[in-house]
């Protein structure tokens, strides 16, 4: 039996390539995780985004198909319009401290 006619060596090459790919992918994730920790990102919201992101995307796509691509449906319906308004208010409240901090740093120089 020769090793070049489908023996041990040719069959092990895909496994070795897959192993190298997994190692490189793990190293990339390690670097991304380190950068996120260094910049102070909270892990809980990121995890929620990864878990719920696909579900939210599918439902957004479904809503756009039903409304024939019109984004207006999110504003004209009271429930979705109210939820969008609350989300916008919460976003502004969350960003105000960082905006004020930046302005204070600019005016002290």
Beta strands, then each sheet from edge to edge (+ up, - down):
end
